[in-house]
Structures are given as C-alpha cells and as structure tokens.
Amino acid sequence: MKGNKNTHGRRNLISGLLVMVVIVIVMLGWNAGESVDSWMNRSLHSASAESVSVKNNLPLVAMQELPPKAESIVTASPEVKLNSSTAQVSKVSTTYSAITAAKKASKTVYITFDDGPSDNTFNVLKILQQQGVKATFFVLGNQAKSHPELINAIWEQGHAIGNHTYNHNYHDLYSGFTEFWSQIKKTEEIVRGITGVRPQLIRAPGGTFDHFDNTYFNLLKQAGYIVTDWTVDSGDSKRKGVPASEILKESTADLKSSRVILLLHDGGGHQESVKALPDIIARYKAAGYSFGLLDEMVEPVQFRVSSKANSLGRVKPSEAWITSNIIPNAELFAPGKPLVLEVGKLETKLAPGEYALQKGKYMVPLRAVIERLGGQISWDAGSRSGKIAWNGKDIIADVANKELLLNLPDHVQKINGASVEMIGGSIWVSLRELLETADHPPLNISVTEGERRVIAF
C-alpha cells in the first residue's frame, strides 16, 4: 500500500508539472510544429522587448533586441537544460559580453605630462612605447630649447605636444595677458622650429583656476588656441618627493568616469611619477579604458573663473593690439590648402596654419620661409628688424617703418614699402614683396583643389 501511495503521489506530481508546462507554453505562444530552438529564440526576444517597452512607455515595434535583458532572463532560469536551447543561451551570453566590453572600451583616459621635457621624459617615452600608449606633453619653452632631441622624440613617437608657456613664472604670466601671450608665442616658435608644427593646445601653469579671467579665456579662443585643464590630479606636484604609491592611488581613485584627463609631470624632480606610470597604465587598462590624445576634436576641460581672478583688476589689451595680434593668429590654425613655394631650384611647403591670406596677399612668417629656402635670418632688437642673408642678397625687414631694404654695393640701399608686421614675436611679410625685393619675382600663382602654388624666378 505504501508503494502504491508513493506511486500515486509521483503520478500526481508529474501530472501537475505537465499541466504547468502546458500553461507556460500557451502563455509564451509555442505554435504547433514550431521547433524548441525557434520558440526559445522568439520567447527571449519577446520578453526582452516587452520589458523595455513597458519601462520606457514605447510601442513594441520601435524596440530592438537588447541582450542585457535577455541575459537576465537566462540567469533567472538556470533550471532550463534543453539541449536544443544551449546554443541560443550561449549566443545571448556571448553578445552580452561583447556589449559589456564595448561599454568598457568607451571609457577614455588622456594621460598628460606638464613641465618637461627633462631627463625624466626619456624614461616616460620608453614606458609609453613598451605599453603601446600615447600621451599629451605640455612643454615649457625653455626646456624645449634645452632638449630639442626630446621634443623630436615625443613628436616622432606619435604623442601630442601642447604649450605650457616659456618659463612657468606665475608672477610674470598672470600679471597681464600680453605677458602670457608673449610666452605662449615664444614657446610656439621653438616647438615649430623642431617639429614643423605649431602646438594649438595650451595648459596654464597651475591651471586656470585663480589665474585666468575672461580676458585670458576669450582672447586665446579668438586666437585659435584650445585651453585645457584636467579632471584628475595625480598629486605628484603638491609637495616635494610625493611617493609613487601615493601618486598611483590619486591617479586611479576614480575608474568609473567615462572620460579622465590625468595630470602628471615629467619635469625635473618627478622620478616618482615615472616610477608610478606602469602601474597607473595597468590599472586603467584593467578597468577597460582606452588611451587618447588631446586635440581640437576633444572637448576641453576648463575650470571656472574665480572671484580671486576677477578681482585682480588686470588691464585688457587695447583694441589695436588685439587687431594686430589676436585676429591674424587665428589664421594659423584655420583649415585650408598648403602653400607651395618654388623659388629657383628649391621648393618648400607651408601648411595651412603657417601662412595667411589677407586682402589678396599671402602673408608668411619670414624666418620659416628664408630658412627653408636655404637662407639665414637674425633679429636686431635695437632697430626692431630682421637681417636676411639669402642667395647673395642682404635684406633688412624693418618692422617699425614697414619696409624691406635691399643692401646694394657702395652702401646704397633700395627701399621698398611693404607689409611687414610683428605677430606674436615673429616677423610676417608679404610673400610677393619679399620675393620682388630679393630679385625672385613671382612668375606664376595658381590654386588647385589640393594646393596653392607660387612659382618664382
């Protein structure tokens, strides 16, 4: 009897389970003749779409299959062990893993270094190369002048170069905008002389907070520059000798933000930053970050203007100064066509940002053109003029009087009135007037889809 009761109980249990299965199948809509694989696929898709549609109050027709929701359904039903559905469950899980990986990959960290280059920069570059990571270096002009080989190495390895002023002297830089501008342009010319490219990125020493007022921000933007601060400070410069362990901790305190602009230093005295760098990179990689370079396509981070900066009462440059310096400077970074110069048997090219087209004239930086065409130029501070030695000709570019003077035999000078301007610490001249003064008159000027070209005698 006992055995019969057990048998009867099992039959009732099985019957109950069968009834439940039938009910579930009817509710989920298993059509007659439909395969288990097809039913599972349609059921997962339907449940996913319905749950999202209800949540967002959108019609089902507008929704797409969302693997994260489907994955939650699979996880909630571990007892399903139909062999025919294993491939489908595996496919859903794999898709979810791919999406999770994609979300992690959407996180980007921009590693930046200030105050270099120095002896530390060599080791930083070595680590970055080993790790396959690119970074952005905000360099000081005086350091770049002392270590041109490191600037060249940074550029050749594919890293980005930004401008960090010339000497990092707070008192000078924040006494007024024209001093800050002077240092930016001085550093810009040093970097351009080494790499051939002008850095468009600017980072203010100490950051913009408490230092920049609206004049600084507005005029630099108007001049074509991009000012950027940071989102994460490694703390490697808050005192002397910050240990690598502390730098690592501060650098990786937040590994959840979608975008991180990390401040580090590669100047003198920052050996601990170099020591911490491999572990910093490893932690960001483990957190799913990709490594980016700052450029004009990346939205800059800028600190707000503080009441302290506004209260300094610095005098804004005159409109005449702005017209002479700021407005023409924007042309240096404007998109356009390269300007190719053929002079005799020599040819050189100016990138779109290295020349300007003003009132039908090509305005060019005097030093860049003369040196690339085999000449020499020096600056005479007393007379505010550039002295040129080119193809046997001695020419003076007089900024004060806006003249080009050709020195002839017997101490005779041929004087030509010309467009000669000082822009950001560099002499700019009218290309036609320069060529004519040097006895290389233009023979042909053309513009094609890919370039502008001037052919001179």
Solvent accessible surface area in square Angstrom, and as a share of the most:
residue,aa,sasa,rsa
1,M,174,0.78
2,K,157,0.67
3,G,47,0.45
4,N,104,0.53
5,K,140,0.59
6,N,75,0.39
7,T,44,0.26
8,H,110,0.49
9,G,37,0.35
10,R,138,0.50
11,R,160,0.58
12,N,83,0.43
13,L,115,0.57
14,I,99,0.50
15,S,61,0.39
16,G,32,0.31
17,L,94,0.47
18,L,108,0.54
19,V,87,0.50
20,M,117,0.52
21,V,77,0.44
22,V,88,0.51
23,I,90,0.46
24,V,71,0.41
25,I,36,0.18
26,V,108,0.62
27,M,151,0.68
28,L,81,0.40
29,G,28,0.27
30,W,85,0.30
31,N,92,0.47
32,A,111,0.86
33,G,87,0.84
34,E,29,0.13
35,S,63,0.41
36,V,42,0.24
37,D,69,0.36
38,S,52,0.34
39,W,28,0.10
40,M,23,0.10
41,N,69,0.35
42,R,93,0.34
43,S,16,0.10
44,L,11,0.05
45,H,75,0.34
46,S,57,0.37
47,A,38,0.29
48,S,0,0.00
49,A,9,0.07
50,E,93,0.42
51,S,51,0.33
52,V,9,0.05
53,S,11,0.07
54,V,114,0.66
55,K,156,0.66
56,N,75,0.38
57,N,138,0.71
58,L,85,0.42
59,P,81,0.51
60,L,99,0.49
61,V,138,0.79
62,A,63,0.49
63,M,34,0.15
64,Q,134,0.60
65,E,75,0.34
66,L,67,0.33
67,P,17,0.11
68,P,45,0.29
69,K,72,0.30
70,A,0,0.00
71,E,48,0.22
72,S,55,0.36
73,I,53,0.27
74,V,32,0.18
75,T,90,0.52
76,A,81,0.63
77,S,38,0.25
78,P,101,0.64
79,E,126,0.56
80,V,66,0.38
81,K,170,0.72
82,L,81,0.41
83,N,140,0.72
84,S,50,0.32
85,S,3,0.02
86,T,84,0.49
87,A,78,0.60
88,Q,30,0.13
89,V,38,0.22
90,S,62,0.40
91,K,135,0.57
92,V,6,0.04
93,S,45,0.29
94,T,89,0.52
95,T,51,0.30
96,Y,74,0.28
97,S,66,0.43
98,A,60,0.46
99,I,57,0.29
100,T,48,0.28
101,A,58,0.45
102,A,61,0.47
103,K,129,0.55
104,K,99,0.42
105,A,59,0.46
106,S,79,0.51
107,K,33,0.14
108,T,28,0.16
109,V,0,0.00
110,Y,24,0.09
111,I,0,0.00
112,T,0,0.00
113,F,1,0.00
114,D,5,0.02
115,D,30,0.16
116,G,2,0.02
117,P,0,0.00
118,S,8,0.05
119,D,116,0.60
120,N,10,0.05
121,T,0,0.00
122,F,129,0.54
123,N,68,0.35
124,V,1,0.00
125,L,6,0.03
126,K,108,0.46
127,I,24,0.12
128,L,0,0.00
129,Q,124,0.55
130,Q,129,0.57
131,Q,63,0.28
132,G,68,0.65
133,V,4,0.02
134,K,85,0.36
135,A,0,0.00
136,T,0,0.00
137,F,1,0.01
138,F,0,0.00
139,V,1,0.00
140,L,14,0.07
141,G,0,0.00
142,N,51,0.26
143,Q,49,0.22
144,A,0,0.00
145,K,133,0.57
146,S,75,0.49
147,H,41,0.19
148,P,59,0.37
149,E,104,0.47
150,L,15,0.08
151,I,0,0.00
152,N,56,0.29
153,A,29,0.23
154,I,0,0.00
155,W,97,0.34
156,E,128,0.57
157,Q,48,0.21
158,G,34,0.33
159,H,7,0.03
160,A,16,0.12
161,I,12,0.06
162,G,0,0.00
163,N,0,0.00
164,H,2,0.01
165,T,0,0.00
166,Y,38,0.14
167,N,58,0.30
168,H,52,0.23
169,N,64,0.33
170,Y,95,0.36
171,H,152,0.68
172,D,46,0.24
173,L,0,0.00
174,Y,21,0.08
175,S,68,0.44
176,G,14,0.13
177,F,4,0.02
178,T,64,0.37
179,E,62,0.28
180,F,0,0.00
181,W,6,0.02
182,S,58,0.38
183,Q,9,0.04
184,I,0,0.00
185,K,4,0.02
186,K,104,0.44
187,T,0,0.00
188,E,0,0.00
189,E,39,0.17
190,I,33,0.17
191,V,3,0.01
192,R,17,0.06
193,G,56,0.54
194,I,47,0.24
195,T,22,0.13
196,G,31,0.30
197,V,69,0.39
198,R,18,0.07
199,P,7,0.05
200,Q,46,0.21
201,L,11,0.05
202,I,0,0.00
203,R,0,0.00
204,A,0,0.00
205,P,0,0.00
206,G,41,0.39
207,G,0,0.00
208,T,1,0.01
209,F,79,0.33
210,D,39,0.20
211,H,32,0.14
212,F,0,0.00
213,D,16,0.08
214,N,84,0.43
215,T,30,0.17
216,Y,2,0.01
217,F,28,0.12
218,N,89,0.46
219,L,7,0.04
220,L,0,0.00
221,K,159,0.67
222,Q,90,0.40
223,A,0,0.00
224,G,18,0.17
225,Y,7,0.03
226,I,28,0.14
227,V,5,0.03
228,T,2,0.01
229,D,0,0.00
230,W,35,0.12
231,T,68,0.40
232,V,24,0.14
233,D,66,0.34
234,S,0,0.00
235,G,6,0.06
236,D,5,0.03
237,S,61,0.39
238,K,120,0.51
239,R,119,0.44
240,K,200,0.85
241,G,56,0.54
242,V,4,0.03
243,P,55,0.35
244,A,12,0.09
245,S,81,0.52
246,E,41,0.18
247,I,1,0.01
248,L,23,0.12
249,K,142,0.60
250,E,67,0.30
251,S,0,0.00
252,T,12,0.07
253,A,84,0.65
254,D,60,0.31
255,L,51,0.25
256,K,182,0.77
257,S,42,0.27
258,S,78,0.50
259,R,78,0.29
260,V,1,0.01
261,I,0,0.00
262,L,0,0.00
263,L,7,0.03
264,L,0,0.00
265,H,15,0.07
266,D,2,0.01
267,G,3,0.03
268,G,62,0.59
269,G,58,0.56
270,H,30,0.13
271,Q,110,0.49
272,E,59,0.26
273,S,2,0.01
274,V,19,0.11
275,K,140,0.59
276,A,3,0.02
277,L,0,0.00
278,P,48,0.30
279,D,75,0.39
280,I,0,0.00
281,I,0,0.00
282,A,52,0.40
283,R,112,0.41
284,Y,0,0.00
285,K,88,0.37
286,A,88,0.68
287,A,20,0.16
288,G,17,0.16
289,Y,12,0.04
290,S,49,0.32
291,F,42,0.17
292,G,14,0.14
293,L,55,0.28
294,L,6,0.03
295,D,56,0.29
296,E,109,0.49
297,M,161,0.72
298,V,25,0.14
299,E,131,0.59
300,P,50,0.32
301,V,27,0.15
302,Q,87,0.39
303,F,58,0.24
304,R,168,0.61
305,V,35,0.20
306,S,5,0.03
307,S,92,0.60
308,K,115,0.49
309,A,1,0.01
310,N,89,0.46
311,S,87,0.56
312,L,87,0.43
313,G,64,0.61
314,R,42,0.15
315,V,134,0.77
316,K,110,0.47
317,P,16,0.10
318,S,68,0.44
319,E,121,0.54
320,A,78,0.60
321,W,60,0.21
322,I,10,0.05
323,T,80,0.47
324,S,50,0.33
325,N,16,0.08
326,I,0,0.00
327,I,91,0.46
328,P,16,0.10
329,N,0,0.00
330,A,34,0.27
331,E,74,0.33
332,L,6,0.03
333,F,42,0.17
334,A,35,0.27
335,P,133,0.83
336,G,52,0.50
337,K,63,0.27
338,P,29,0.18
339,L,0,0.00
340,V,2,0.01
341,L,1,0.01
342,E,46,0.21
343,V,7,0.04
344,G,52,0.50
345,K,208,0.88
346,L,90,0.45
347,E,107,0.48
348,T,18,0.11
349,K,112,0.48
350,L,0,0.00
351,A,43,0.34
352,P,43,0.27
353,G,13,0.12
354,E,10,0.04
355,Y,14,0.05
356,A,4,0.03
357,L,82,0.41
358,Q,53,0.24
359,K,205,0.87
360,G,73,0.70
361,K,78,0.33
362,Y,25,0.09
363,M,4,0.02
364,V,0,0.00
365,P,5,0.03
366,L,0,0.00
367,R,99,0.36
368,A,2,0.02
369,V,0,0.00
370,I,0,0.00
371,E,84,0.38
372,R,79,0.29
373,L,2,0.01
374,G,66,0.63
375,G,9,0.09
376,Q,132,0.59
377,I,21,0.11
378,S,59,0.38
379,W,105,0.37
380,D,45,0.23
381,A,74,0.57
382,G,78,0.75
383,S,59,0.38
384,R,111,0.40
385,S,3,0.02
386,G,0,0.00
387,K,94,0.40
388,I,5,0.02
389,A,48,0.37
390,W,4,0.02
391,N,89,0.45
392,G,86,0.83
393,K,58,0.25
394,D,78,0.40
395,I,1,0.01
396,I,37,0.19
397,A,0,0.00
398,D,20,0.10
399,V,15,0.08
400,A,72,0.56
401,N,95,0.49
402,K,108,0.46
403,E,45,0.20
404,L,0,0.00
405,L,18,0.09
406,L,6,0.03
407,N,57,0.29
408,L,70,0.35
409,P,108,0.68
410,D,126,0.66
411,H,189,0.84
412,V,78,0.45
413,Q,81,0.36
414,K,98,0.41
415,I,97,0.49
416,N,41,0.21
417,G,65,0.62
418,A,13,0.10
419,S,29,0.18
420,V,0,0.00
421,E,49,0.22
422,M,41,0.18
423,I,7,0.04
424,G,5,0.05
425,G,68,0.65
426,S,19,0.12
427,I,16,0.08
428,W,7,0.02
429,V,0,0.00
430,S,1,0.01
431,L,3,0.01
432,R,119,0.43
433,E,37,0.17
434,L,0,0.00
435,L,1,0.01
436,E,77,0.35
437,T,3,0.02
438,A,1,0.01
439,D,69,0.36
440,H,26,0.12
441,P,59,0.37
442,P,24,0.15
443,L,118,0.59
444,N,75,0.39
445,I,78,0.40
446,S,38,0.24
447,V,80,0.46
448,T,74,0.43
449,E,166,0.74
450,G,52,0.50
451,E,42,0.19
452,R,56,0.21
453,R,53,0.19
454,V,3,0.02
455,I,54,0.27
456,A,5,0.04
457,F,141,0.59
